[in-house]
Amino acid sequence: MSNKKITFGIIGAGRIGKMHAENILANFPQIFLKTVIDLKLDFDWAEKVGIPVRSKEITALTDDPEIDAVVITTPSDTHVQMITLMAEAGKQIFCEKPIAFDPDSIQMAINAVEKAGVILQVGFNRRFDPDFLKVRLAVESGEIGEPHIINMTNRDPQRPDLKFIPGSGGLFMDFCVHDFDMVRFLTGSEVEEIYVRGANLVDPKIGELGDIDTALLTLKMSSGALCIINVCRETNYGYDQQVEVLGSKGSIRAQNRRPTSVVLSSKDGVFMDQPHYSFIERYKDAYIAELKGFINCLETGGSPTVAGHDALKAVQVAVAAQQSLELNQPVSLN
């Protein structure tokens, strides 16, 4: 693309959409955020942050030749439709995860993007987290040798609103899909087999809605490494996000981030801040970095770090995880 400003539009202005919009406006002077679309658009917010075109109609993006790229943050079950429409309109695409809850639908979106010759980057923001990226680089460089065991912790501070559960895709699609992408990213190998045990220990009403809230997952990677993931919908102490990779030469660990690193020690004990309570706070740097990566692709013509095939791989693992839970046995992905 030329040196002129790149013109963006955003589809979906809920919490994530607003965050992306505000990150663009605050961090990327080379971007002109022209348009925001949402069926329930907060017009006061859009006017306050200075987005000039505010609409409920998708044609405000598809029919505007000035729009170079779009950020899609609509509900997950609309992502394939939105990607297809934007690809056909020739727009470069950043889409939040997951693209869809089934591999066939994701492949449809990939086909639409490839046919149109546009970029698709998927919002697996944790790949851009500086702590997790350092772990990846240590593995990639051989600094800790061949990976043997990967331990991952993914726990929310507070259970979701029950209204969220039926359309979420379930714990594996909504929640663990990040972990499935991260284990591929951190190890550079594929998931060959998965075994899951799950329970409803946080809220029995989540079970009544057909989902689980707590799970232990064991994965065998194509490299031979073993991965253990523990997930839970509620900690009551903050957003618990930790990764450790044990290799043949040593280990590397990314611990929780906290508002400060201050530690108070006294006769009463040792005290520090609780982990960040919100994923938006915890991954603030990663959300900005993933947009920077997308914009760099637009400016240089490069390929995104995390693309449609990565979304497909993660969802394939999520499907196998659900099968393992239901069958109570390991499931192979080969």
C-alpha positions as CSV (number, residue, x, y, z in Angstrom):
1,M,0.0,0.0,0.0
2,S,1.1,3.6,-0.5
3,N,2.2,6.1,2.2
4,K,-1.2,7.5,2.5
5,K,-3.2,6.7,5.7
6,I,-4.8,3.2,5.8
7,T,-8.5,3.5,6.3
8,F,-10.1,1.1,8.7
9,G,-13.6,0.1,9.7
10,I,-14.8,-1.9,12.7
11,I,-17.8,-4.3,12.6
12,G,-19.1,-4.9,16.2
13,A,-18.7,-2.3,18.9
14,G,-19.1,-4.3,22.1
15,R,-16.4,-4.4,24.7
16,I,-13.8,-5.9,22.4
17,G,-14.7,-3.8,19.5
18,K,-14.5,-0.6,21.5
19,M,-11.1,-1.7,22.9
20,H,-9.7,-2.3,19.4
21,A,-11.1,1.0,18.2
22,E,-9.5,2.9,21.1
23,N,-6.2,1.1,20.7
24,I,-6.1,2.1,17.0
25,L,-6.9,5.7,17.8
26,A,-4.3,5.9,20.5
27,N,-1.4,4.0,19.0
28,F,-1.5,4.1,15.2
29,P,-1.4,7.6,13.6
30,Q,-1.0,6.0,10.2
31,I,-4.5,4.6,10.5
32,F,-7.7,6.5,9.8
33,L,-10.6,4.8,11.6
34,K,-13.4,6.0,9.5
35,T,-16.4,3.8,10.2
36,V,-18.0,1.7,12.9
37,I,-20.9,-0.7,12.4
38,D,-23.1,-2.3,15.0
39,L,-26.8,-3.1,15.2
40,K,-26.8,-1.8,18.8
41,L,-24.3,0.9,18.2
42,D,-23.4,3.2,21.1
43,F,-23.6,6.4,19.0
44,D,-22.5,8.6,22.0
45,W,-19.3,6.6,22.4
46,A,-18.5,6.6,18.7
47,E,-19.0,10.3,18.5
48,K,-16.9,10.9,21.6
49,V,-13.9,9.0,20.3
50,G,-14.1,10.7,16.9
51,I,-15.2,8.0,14.5
52,P,-16.9,10.0,11.7
53,V,-19.1,7.3,10.1
54,R,-21.5,5.6,12.5
55,S,-24.0,3.2,11.1
56,K,-26.0,0.0,11.6
57,E,-25.7,-1.0,8.0
58,I,-23.0,-3.3,6.7
59,T,-23.0,-1.5,3.3
60,A,-21.3,1.4,5.0
61,L,-18.2,-0.8,4.8
62,T,-18.8,-3.0,1.8
63,D,-19.8,-0.2,-0.5
64,D,-17.1,2.3,0.6
65,P,-14.1,2.1,-1.7
66,E,-12.0,4.1,0.8
67,I,-12.1,1.3,3.4
68,D,-8.9,-0.7,3.1
69,A,-9.3,-3.0,6.1
70,V,-11.8,-4.1,8.7
71,V,-11.7,-5.4,12.3
72,I,-14.5,-8.0,12.9
73,T,-15.6,-8.3,16.5
74,T,-19.2,-9.4,16.0
75,P,-20.6,-12.6,17.7
76,S,-18.7,-15.7,16.8
77,D,-21.6,-17.3,14.8
78,T,-21.5,-14.3,12.4
79,H,-17.7,-14.4,11.7
80,V,-17.8,-16.6,8.5
81,Q,-20.5,-14.4,7.0
82,M,-18.7,-11.2,7.8
83,I,-15.3,-12.5,6.5
84,T,-17.0,-13.7,3.3
85,L,-18.7,-10.3,2.7
86,M,-15.6,-8.3,3.5
87,A,-13.4,-10.6,1.3
88,E,-15.8,-10.2,-1.6
89,A,-15.6,-6.5,-1.1
90,G,-11.8,-6.6,-1.3
91,K,-11.2,-5.6,2.3
92,Q,-8.2,-6.8,4.4
93,I,-9.5,-8.6,7.4
94,F,-8.7,-8.9,11.1
95,C,-11.2,-11.2,12.8
96,E,-11.5,-12.1,16.5
97,K,-11.4,-15.8,17.5
98,P,-12.9,-18.2,16.9
99,I,-13.8,-17.9,13.2
100,A,-16.5,-20.6,13.7
101,F,-17.3,-23.6,15.9
102,D,-16.8,-26.2,13.2
103,P,-13.9,-26.8,10.8
104,D,-16.0,-26.9,7.6
105,S,-17.2,-23.4,8.2
106,I,-13.7,-22.1,8.9
107,Q,-12.6,-23.7,5.7
108,M,-15.3,-21.8,3.9
109,A,-14.0,-18.5,5.3
110,I,-10.4,-19.5,4.3
111,N,-11.6,-20.3,0.8
112,A,-13.3,-16.9,0.5
113,V,-10.2,-15.1,1.6
114,E,-7.9,-17.0,-0.7
115,K,-10.3,-16.5,-3.7
116,A,-10.3,-12.7,-3.0
117,G,-6.6,-12.5,-2.4
118,V,-6.9,-10.6,0.8
119,I,-5.2,-11.0,4.2
120,L,-6.9,-12.7,7.2
121,Q,-5.4,-12.4,10.6
122,V,-7.1,-14.1,13.5
123,G,-7.2,-12.6,17.0
124,F,-5.2,-15.1,19.0
125,N,-3.7,-12.2,20.9
126,R,-1.7,-14.4,23.3
127,R,0.9,-15.1,20.6
128,F,1.8,-11.4,20.9
129,D,2.1,-11.3,24.7
130,P,5.8,-10.3,25.5
131,D,6.1,-13.0,28.2
132,F,4.7,-15.8,26.1
133,L,6.7,-14.7,23.1
134,K,9.9,-14.9,25.2
135,V,9.0,-18.5,26.1
136,R,8.4,-19.2,22.4
137,L,11.8,-17.8,21.5
138,A,13.6,-19.8,24.2
139,V,12.1,-23.0,22.8
140,E,12.7,-22.0,19.2
141,S,16.4,-21.1,19.8
142,G,17.0,-24.4,21.6
143,E,17.9,-22.5,24.8
144,I,16.0,-25.1,27.0
145,G,16.6,-28.0,24.7
146,E,13.9,-30.3,23.3
147,P,10.5,-29.6,25.0
148,H,9.4,-32.4,27.3
149,I,6.5,-31.1,29.3
150,I,4.3,-28.0,28.8
151,N,2.2,-26.8,31.7
152,M,-0.5,-24.3,31.0
153,T,-3.0,-22.6,33.4
154,N,-6.0,-20.7,32.1
155,R,-8.5,-19.6,34.7
156,D,-11.0,-16.7,34.7
157,P,-11.5,-14.6,37.8
158,Q,-15.3,-14.8,37.7
159,R,-17.8,-17.1,36.1
160,P,-19.6,-15.7,33.1
161,D,-23.1,-14.5,33.0
162,L,-25.3,-17.6,32.4
163,K,-26.8,-15.9,29.3
164,F,-23.4,-16.1,27.7
165,I,-23.1,-19.9,27.9
166,P,-25.6,-21.2,25.3
167,G,-24.1,-19.3,22.4
168,S,-20.5,-19.4,23.5
169,G,-19.5,-22.7,21.8
170,G,-18.7,-24.3,25.1
171,L,-15.6,-24.3,27.3
172,F,-13.3,-25.8,24.7
173,M,-14.4,-23.5,21.8
174,D,-14.7,-20.3,23.8
175,F,-12.0,-20.7,26.5
176,C,-9.5,-23.4,25.7
177,V,-9.2,-22.5,22.0
178,H,-6.5,-20.0,23.1
179,D,-4.6,-22.8,24.8
180,F,-4.8,-25.0,21.8
181,D,-3.3,-22.3,19.7
182,M,-0.7,-21.5,22.3
183,V,0.6,-25.0,22.6
184,R,1.1,-25.2,18.9
185,F,2.8,-21.8,18.9
186,L,5.1,-22.5,21.9
187,T,6.2,-25.9,20.7
188,G,6.2,-25.5,17.0
189,S,4.5,-28.9,16.7
190,E,0.9,-30.2,16.3
191,V,-1.5,-31.9,18.7
192,E,-1.7,-35.6,17.9
193,E,-3.9,-36.8,20.7
194,I,-6.0,-35.3,23.5
195,Y,-7.7,-36.6,26.6
196,V,-10.1,-34.6,28.7
197,R,-11.8,-34.9,32.1
198,G,-14.3,-32.2,33.0
199,A,-16.7,-31.3,35.7
200,N,-19.1,-28.6,37.0
201,L,-17.5,-27.5,40.2
202,V,-18.1,-23.7,39.9
203,D,-21.8,-23.6,39.1
204,P,-24.2,-26.5,38.5
205,K,-26.4,-24.2,36.3
206,I,-23.6,-24.2,33.7
207,G,-24.0,-27.9,33.6
208,E,-27.7,-27.5,33.1
209,L,-27.0,-25.4,30.1
210,G,-24.9,-28.2,28.6
211,D,-21.4,-27.0,29.4
212,I,-18.6,-27.6,32.0
213,D,-16.7,-25.1,34.0
214,T,-13.6,-27.0,35.1
215,A,-11.3,-29.3,33.1
216,L,-8.0,-31.1,33.0
217,L,-6.6,-31.8,29.5
218,T,-3.6,-33.9,28.5
219,L,-2.2,-33.5,25.0
220,K,0.5,-35.5,23.1
221,M,2.3,-33.4,20.5
222,S,3.8,-34.6,17.2
223,S,7.3,-33.9,18.7
224,G,6.6,-36.3,21.5
225,A,6.2,-33.6,24.1
226,L,3.4,-33.9,26.6
227,C,1.1,-30.9,27.6
228,I,-1.1,-30.5,30.6
229,I,-3.7,-27.8,30.6
230,N,-5.9,-26.9,33.6
231,V,-8.8,-24.5,33.1
232,C,-11.5,-23.1,35.3
233,R,-14.2,-20.5,35.0
234,E,-13.6,-18.9,38.4
235,T,-10.6,-18.2,40.7
236,N,-12.0,-15.4,42.9
237,Y,-8.4,-14.0,43.0
238,G,-7.7,-12.7,39.5
239,Y,-7.0,-13.8,36.0
240,D,-4.6,-16.7,36.3
241,Q,-2.5,-17.1,33.1
242,Q,0.7,-19.1,33.4
243,V,2.9,-21.2,31.1
244,E,5.9,-23.4,31.8
245,V,8.0,-25.4,29.3
246,L,10.4,-28.0,30.6
247,G,13.0,-29.0,28.2
248,S,16.1,-31.3,28.0
249,K,18.4,-28.4,29.0
250,G,16.2,-26.5,31.5
251,S,12.8,-24.8,31.8
252,I,11.2,-21.5,31.2
253,R,8.1,-20.1,32.9
254,A,5.8,-17.1,32.4
255,Q,4.1,-16.1,35.6
256,N,1.0,-14.0,36.3
257,R,1.1,-10.3,35.6
258,R,0.1,-8.0,38.3
259,P,-0.7,-4.2,38.6
260,T,2.7,-3.8,40.2
261,S,5.7,-6.0,41.0
262,V,6.0,-4.7,44.6
263,V,6.4,-7.3,47.3
264,L,5.8,-6.4,51.0
265,S,7.5,-8.6,53.5
266,S,6.8,-8.3,57.3
267,K,6.2,-10.4,60.4
268,D,2.6,-10.8,59.2
269,G,3.6,-12.4,55.9
270,V,4.6,-11.7,52.4
271,F,2.2,-9.7,50.3
272,M,1.9,-8.7,46.6
273,D,-0.8,-7.5,44.2
274,Q,-3.4,-10.0,43.0
275,P,-3.1,-10.9,39.3
276,H,-5.0,-8.6,36.9
277,Y,-8.7,-9.2,37.1
278,S,-9.5,-8.6,33.5
279,F,-8.2,-10.1,30.3
280,I,-8.2,-6.7,28.8
281,E,-5.8,-5.5,31.5
282,R,-3.7,-8.7,31.4
283,Y,-3.2,-8.7,27.6
284,K,-3.2,-4.9,27.0
285,D,0.2,-5.0,25.4
286,A,-0.7,-8.1,23.3
287,Y,-3.9,-6.5,21.9
288,I,-1.8,-3.5,20.7
289,A,0.9,-5.8,19.3
290,E,-1.4,-7.9,17.3
291,L,-2.9,-4.8,15.6
292,K,0.7,-3.6,14.9
293,G,1.4,-7.0,13.3
294,F,-1.7,-6.7,11.1
295,I,-1.0,-3.2,10.1
296,N,2.6,-4.2,9.3
297,C,1.2,-6.8,6.9
298,L,-0.9,-4.2,5.2
299,E,2.1,-1.9,4.8
300,T,4.6,-4.5,3.7
301,G,2.5,-7.1,2.0
302,G,3.7,-9.7,4.4
303,S,1.7,-12.7,5.8
304,P,0.1,-12.6,9.2
305,T,1.7,-14.4,12.2
306,V,-1.6,-16.1,12.9
307,A,-3.8,-16.9,10.0
308,G,-6.9,-18.8,9.0
309,H,-5.2,-22.2,9.1
310,D,-4.2,-21.6,12.7
311,A,-7.8,-20.9,13.6
312,L,-8.7,-24.2,11.8
313,K,-6.1,-26.2,13.7
314,A,-7.2,-24.8,17.1
315,V,-10.9,-25.6,16.4
316,Q,-10.0,-29.1,15.3
317,V,-8.4,-29.7,18.7
318,A,-11.5,-28.2,20.4
319,V,-13.7,-30.6,18.5
320,A,-11.5,-33.5,19.6
321,A,-11.6,-32.3,23.2
322,Q,-15.4,-32.3,23.2
323,Q,-15.4,-35.8,21.8
324,S,-12.9,-37.0,24.4
325,L,-15.1,-35.6,27.2
326,E,-18.2,-37.3,25.8
327,L,-16.4,-40.6,25.1
328,N,-14.2,-40.5,28.3
329,Q,-11.2,-41.7,26.3
330,P,-8.3,-40.2,24.3
331,V,-9.1,-38.9,20.8
332,S,-6.5,-38.9,18.0
333,L,-6.3,-35.9,15.6
334,N,-4.5,-37.8,12.9
